[in-house]
Amino acid sequence: MGRRLVRGSGWGPRAQRLAWAGLWLCVLVSVLAFLGGRILPRSQATNVLTIVGFTALGVLGTLGPIALLRDLLLAGLRPFLRRRPTENDDEGAVSRRALLQRLTGQAAWGAAGLTLVGGGVQAARGPEVVRVNVALPELPEALVGYRIAQLSDLHVGPVLDRAWLAEVVATTMALEPDGIAVTGDLVDGRVDQIGPLLEPLRDLTAPDGTWFVTGNHEYYWDAPAWIEAVRGLGLTVLANEHVVVERDGHRMVIAGVHDHRAESVLPGHRSDPGAALKGAPEAAVRILLAHQPRSLHAARDLPYDLQLSGHTHGGQFFPWNLILHLLQPAVRGLNRFGALQVYVNKGTGWWGPPLRSPARSEITLLTLVRA
């Protein structure tokens, strides 16, 4: 990044030295933030280090891909920049190629700055309430209008703390849902470090229950301990299991699975949408809670009508959102794969850099309607 963006910027020696120092400082504090979060006891100092380090990571994560896009642009324009010198050229004239390199270098810094500022403002706004109607064929009248609030990827920890979580809980409760689904990546930290931050979840209640499935981040921080802690807060953990909701004799099955890659971290925690339906009664609607959208590959041939997922953060910030479609079959919003519909929540919080551009965080309220 330094070779591409600092040397080609046209800045003076002092400005270039400052830019180099800034890049190396971002690298240093990013590494220290990761190590500190794992090794050091949780304190206000380590929280500040984490916030600063993740912000620095956002700077690097924005500048790097923009530098690559600039290189690709210059490579594409190279054939058009070649020309033979003429007798009218001044000895000190700046070639078109050097001028373009300078202008695109400065434009890259400007684009990165706008992305960082805009993404920071968007993240600070907090989650918006997104209302979605899910049309299901032959939905019984008793289940028409059934409302599920979905939270996903809250990432409660050193950045998104107890006060933030309390606001999310209050907003969700004001929606008066019939059931609440929390689809993974609830925490960033160990139970002994950040357990008290989750106390507001005791107020996250609904007539038919609050259901939780693990995400990949739970497995970074001792998933079995978090599963027990979440149960202790009153949430129903669906570990390849299901619950049954009934309205006027019509049943709806809510099933949940471990994270898609959980078994690679913890043997015995295989994600199994089929096992989650074992023993389930005949039902008018079957809904699967699965952290990663790619779980649909195992679910689409099973009798599920709807899958609720998260994980992608909707791309979270530019330009990484451009490659997300290569990694997941669905990135945001309501998608259809044959008979199975998949809703992907953009994340109620965020992970890493405090950036949200263009994907603002969300609390989803899904309402079942008849197709």
C-alpha positions in Angstrom: 0.0 0.0 0.0 2.8 2.4 0.8 4.6 1.7 -2.4 1.4 2.2 -4.4 -0.3 5.0 -2.6 2.4 7.0 -0.8 5.1 7.1 -3.4 2.6 7.8 -6.2 0.7 10.5 -4.3 2.9 13.5 -5.4 3.2 14.6 -1.8 6.4 16.1 -0.3 8.9 14.1 1.7 7.5 15.1 5.1 3.9 14.1 4.1 5.2 10.8 2.8 7.1 10.0 6.0 3.9 10.8 8.0 1.8 8.5 5.7 4.4 5.7 6.0 4.4 6.1 9.8 0.6 6.1 9.9 0.4 2.8 7.9 2.9 1.1 10.1 1.1 2.3 13.2 -2.1 0.9 11.9 -0.4 -2.5 11.4 1.1 -2.4 14.9 -2.1 -1.5 16.8 -4.2 -4.0 14.8 -1.9 -6.8 15.9 -1.8 -5.6 19.5 -5.6 -5.4 19.6 -5.9 -9.1 18.5 -3.2 -10.2 20.9 -4.4 -8.1 23.8 -8.0 -9.3 23.5 -6.8 -12.9 23.8 -4.0 -12.6 26.4 -4.6 -9.5 28.6 -7.3 -9.4 31.3 -10.4 -7.4 30.2 -10.2 -3.8 31.4 -11.0 -0.3 30.2 -7.5 -0.1 28.7 -7.8 -3.3 26.7 -11.3 -2.1 25.5 -9.7 1.1 24.2 -6.9 -0.8 22.6 -9.5 -3.0 20.9 -11.5 -0.1 19.6 -8.4 1.7 18.3 -7.0 -1.5 16.8 -10.2 -2.4 15.0 -10.4 1.2 13.6 -6.9 0.9 12.3 -7.8 -2.5 10.8 -10.6 -0.6 9.0 -8.1 1.8 7.6 -6.0 -1.0 6.2 -9.0 -3.0 5.1 -10.2 0.0 3.1 -6.9 1.2 1.6 -5.7 -2.2 0.5 -8.5 -3.1 -1.8 -8.8 0.4 -3.1 -5.1 0.3 -4.0 -5.6 -2.9 -5.8 -8.6 -1.4 -7.8 -6.4 1.5 -8.7 -3.6 -0.8 -10.0 -6.2 -2.7 -12.1 -7.4 0.6 -13.5 -3.9 1.8 -14.4 -3.1 -1.6 -16.0 -6.2 -1.3 -18.2 -5.3 2.2 -19.3 -1.6 1.5 -19.9 -2.0 1.0 -23.7 -3.7 4.4 -24.0 -1.0 6.2 -22.1 1.9 5.4 -24.4 3.0 8.1 -26.8 6.2 9.2 -28.5 7.9 12.4 -27.3 7.6 15.4 -29.7 9.8 18.4 -30.3 7.2 20.5 -28.4 7.7 18.6 -25.2 9.3 20.6 -22.4 12.2 18.8 -20.7 10.4 19.0 -17.3 6.9 18.2 -18.6 4.9 15.7 -16.7 3.9 12.7 -18.8 0.2 11.7 -18.9 1.0 8.5 -17.2 2.7 10.1 -14.2 -0.1 12.6 -14.0 -2.7 9.9 -14.0 -0.8 8.0 -11.4 -0.7 11.0 -9.2 -4.4 11.8 -9.6 -5.5 8.3 -9.1 -3.3 8.0 -6.0 -4.9 11.0 -4.5 -8.3 9.8 -5.5 -7.7 6.5 -3.7 -6.8 8.4 -0.5 -10.0 10.5 -0.9 -12.2 7.4 -1.6 -10.8 5.7 1.5 -11.4 8.7 3.6 -15.0 9.0 2.4 -15.6 5.3 3.0 -14.2 5.5 6.6 -16.1 8.6 7.5 -19.4 7.5 5.9 -19.1 4.0 7.3 -18.4 5.3 10.8 -21.4 7.6 10.8 -23.6 4.7 9.5 -22.4 2.4 12.2 -23.0 5.0 14.9 -26.6 5.3 13.8 -27.3 1.9 15.2 -29.7 -0.7 13.8 -32.8 0.1 11.9 -36.0 -1.9 12.1 -36.6 -3.7 8.8 -40.1 -5.1 8.3 -40.5 -8.0 5.9 -43.5 -9.9 4.8 -42.8 -13.6 4.1 -45.5 -15.1 1.8 -46.1 -18.8 2.4 -48.5 -21.0 0.3 -51.5 -22.5 2.1 -50.7 -20.7 5.4 -53.5 -21.4 7.9 -55.5 -18.4 8.9 -54.4 -19.0 12.5 -50.8 -18.3 11.5 -51.4 -15.4 9.2 -49.8 -12.3 10.8 -47.4 -14.3 13.0 -44.4 -12.1 13.8 -40.8 -13.1 14.4 -38.2 -10.6 15.5 -34.7 -11.6 14.3 -31.4 -10.4 15.9 -28.1 -11.6 14.5 -24.4 -10.9 14.8 -24.7 -8.6 17.9 -21.0 -9.2 18.7 -21.4 -7.9 22.3 -18.0 -7.3 23.8 -15.4 -4.5 24.2 -17.0 -2.3 21.6 -20.7 -3.0 21.7 -21.4 -3.1 25.4 -24.3 -3.6 27.9 -25.9 -0.2 27.3 -26.0 -0.8 23.5 -27.5 -4.2 24.1 -30.1 -2.8 26.4 -31.2 -0.4 23.6 -31.5 -3.2 21.1 -33.6 -5.2 23.6 -35.9 -2.3 24.2 -36.4 -1.7 20.5 -37.1 -5.3 19.9 -39.6 -5.6 22.7 -41.4 -2.5 21.4 -42.2 -4.5 18.2 -44.3 -7.0 20.3 -43.2 -10.1 18.3 -44.8 -13.5 18.9 -41.3 -15.1 18.9 -37.7 -13.9 18.8 -34.8 -15.6 16.9 -31.2 -14.8 17.7 -29.2 -16.3 14.9 -25.6 -16.5 16.2 -22.5 -14.5 16.8 -23.9 -13.1 20.0 -20.6 -12.4 21.7 -16.9 -11.6 21.3 -15.1 -12.7 24.5 -15.2 -15.4 27.1 -18.0 -15.9 29.6 -15.8 -14.8 32.5 -14.8 -11.6 30.6 -18.1 -10.3 29.3 -20.8 -12.4 30.8 -22.3 -9.6 32.8 -22.7 -7.5 29.6 -25.5 -9.8 28.4 -27.8 -9.3 31.4 -30.2 -7.2 29.3 -31.1 -10.4 27.5 -33.2 -11.4 30.5 -35.7 -8.9 29.3 -35.8 -10.3 25.7 -39.0 -12.3 26.0 -41.9 -13.2 23.7 -45.1 -15.2 24.1 -43.7 -18.2 22.2 -40.1 -17.9 23.4 -36.7 -16.5 22.4 -34.6 -19.0 20.4 -30.9 -19.0 20.0 -28.4 -20.8 17.7 -24.6 -20.6 17.7 -22.5 -18.7 15.2 -18.9 -19.1 14.4 -17.8 -16.5 16.9 -19.2 -18.6 19.8 -16.7 -21.3 18.8 -13.8 -18.8 19.1 -14.7 -18.2 22.7 -15.7 -21.6 24.2 -19.1 -22.4 22.7 -20.2 -24.9 25.4 -19.7 -22.3 28.1 -21.7 -19.7 26.2 -24.5 -22.2 25.5 -25.0 -22.7 29.2 -24.7 -19.0 29.9 -27.3 -18.2 27.3 -29.7 -20.8 28.7 -29.2 -19.2 32.1 -30.4 -15.9 30.7 -33.7 -17.5 29.7 -33.1 -18.2 26.0 -34.0 -21.5 24.4 -30.8 -22.9 22.7 -31.7 -25.0 19.6 -28.7 -27.4 19.1 -29.9 -29.5 16.2 -33.3 -29.4 18.0 -36.7 -27.9 17.5 -39.7 -26.4 19.4 -43.3 -26.4 18.4 -45.6 -23.4 18.3 -49.4 -24.0 18.1 -52.2 -21.7 17.1 -55.8 -23.0 17.1 -54.7 -26.5 16.4 -52.2 -25.5 13.6 -48.5 -26.2 14.3 -45.4 -24.4 13.4 -41.9 -26.0 13.9 -39.0 -23.8 14.8 -35.7 -25.8 14.3 -32.2 -24.6 14.9 -28.7 -26.0 14.1 -25.1 -25.3 15.2 -22.9 -23.1 13.0 -22.1 -24.5 9.6 -18.5 -25.1 10.4 -18.8 -25.8 14.1 -17.7 -29.4 13.9 -14.3 -28.3 12.5 -13.7 -26.5 15.8 -15.6 -28.7 18.2 -16.2 -32.4 17.4 -19.7 -33.5 18.1 -21.2 -30.1 17.1 -22.1 -30.9 13.5 -24.7 -28.7 11.9 -27.6 -31.1 10.9 -30.9 -29.6 9.7 -32.2 -33.1 9.3 -31.5 -34.1 12.9 -33.2 -30.8 14.0 -36.5 -32.1 12.6 -36.2 -35.5 14.2 -39.5 -36.3 16.1 -41.2 -33.2 14.8 -44.9 -33.4 14.3 -46.7 -32.6 11.1 -46.7 -28.9 10.8 -48.1 -26.2 8.5 -44.8 -24.2 8.6 -41.2 -25.3 9.3 -38.6 -22.6 10.0 -34.9 -23.2 10.3 -32.5 -21.0 12.3 -29.0 -21.3 10.9 -26.2 -18.8 11.4 -24.7 -19.1 7.9 -26.8 -18.8 4.7 -24.8 -21.7 3.2 -26.7 -24.1 5.5 -29.4 -23.9 2.9 -27.5 -26.5 0.8 -28.3 -29.1 3.5 -31.8 -27.8 4.2 -33.3 -27.2 0.7 -34.2 -30.8 0.2 -35.8 -31.1 3.6 -39.4 -29.9 4.3 -38.4 -26.4 5.4 -40.3 -23.3 4.3 -38.1 -20.6 5.6 -34.5 -20.2 6.8 -33.3 -17.3 9.0 -29.6 -16.5 8.8 -27.0 -13.8 9.4 -23.2 -14.0 9.3 -22.6 -11.9 6.2 -23.3 -8.5 7.9 -24.7 -7.6 4.4 -21.1 -6.9 3.4 -20.6 -4.5 6.3 -18.3 -2.1 4.4 -16.9 -1.3 1.0 -15.1 -2.8 -0.9 -15.3 -6.2 0.8 -19.0 -6.4 0.1 -18.1 -6.8 -3.6 -16.6 -10.3 -3.0 -19.1 -11.6 -0.5 -21.3 -13.2 -3.2 -18.4 -15.6 -3.9 -18.5 -16.9 -0.4 -22.2 -17.2 0.4 -25.2 -18.2 -1.7 -27.2 -15.2 -0.2 -25.9 -12.0 1.3 -28.9 -10.0 2.5 -32.6 -9.8 2.4 -35.2 -12.4 1.3 -34.0 -14.9 -1.3 -35.7 -18.0 -2.8 -34.0 -21.3 -3.6 -36.7 -23.6 -5.0 -39.4 -24.0 -2.4 -37.1 -22.7 0.4 -37.0 -19.0 1.2 -33.9 -17.6 3.0 -33.8 -14.4 4.9 -30.3 -13.0 5.7 -30.2 -10.4 8.4 -27.4 -7.8 7.8 -26.4 -8.0 11.4 -27.7 -6.1 14.4 -24.1 -5.1 15.4 -20.8 -5.4 13.6 -17.5 -7.0 14.0 -14.0 -5.5 13.7 -13.9 -2.1 12.2 -16.7 0.2 13.4 -17.9 0.7 9.8 -21.2 0.2 8.0 -21.2 1.2 4.4 -23.5 0.7 2.6 -25.1 -2.0 4.8 -26.7 -0.4 7.9 -27.3 -2.8 10.8 -30.8 -4.1 11.4 -33.4 -5.6 13.7 -35.8 -7.6 11.5 -39.5 -8.1 12.0 -40.7 -10.9 9.8 -44.5 -11.3 9.4 -46.0 -14.5 7.9 -48.6 -13.8 5.2 -50.5 -16.1 2.8 -49.0 -16.3 -0.7 
